[in-house]
Amino acid sequence: PPMPWLDRQLPQTPTVRASAGRGGTQISWSKSRGCKNYAVQVRYGNRWVLAGVSAGNSLTIRGVPDAIAVSAVNRFGTTSTPFILSKR
């Protein structure tokens, strides 16, 4: 669980890019100082799902979602404001 009393500062929001291809959607993001994990959520229609938690800076998912949100997670479980990409 998050422990905000240990560190009240939110992690820096990562910058996110995505590109759709034949094998799915490749999502990549910038590293946020002090964060080793990133939560990737995707939206299909009205439903948001957790696509994965990654220690790297990229993830490939199946299909093409309507929206993608990536949040940095620090060692105290505090998440950044998500960077959200959506279809135009």
C-alpha positions, 0 to 999 in steps of 0.5 A, a space after each residue: 500500500 502507498 506510504 505517503 507519510 514517508 515521502 509527500 512529494 509525488 513522482 515526476 509524471 513520465 512522458 509517454 509515446 505509443 505506436 500501433 503495429 501488426 503485433 499490437 501497440 508499443 508503449 514507451 516512456 521517459 524515466 522518472 527520477 527515483 522511480 523504478 516501476 511504472 503502472 500502465 493502464 489501457 482503456 478499451 471502450 469504457 473499461 480501464 484495465 491494468 496492462 502491466 507494471 514494468 521496471 523498464 521503460 517500454 511495454 507491448 500490449 495486444 490490440 489498439 486501446 482507446 487510451 493509455 495511461 502511464 504512472 511512475 511509482 516510487 519505492 513508497 508506493 506513491 504514484 505520479 499523476 498519469 500521462 494519458 494518451 487517447 485516440 483523436 
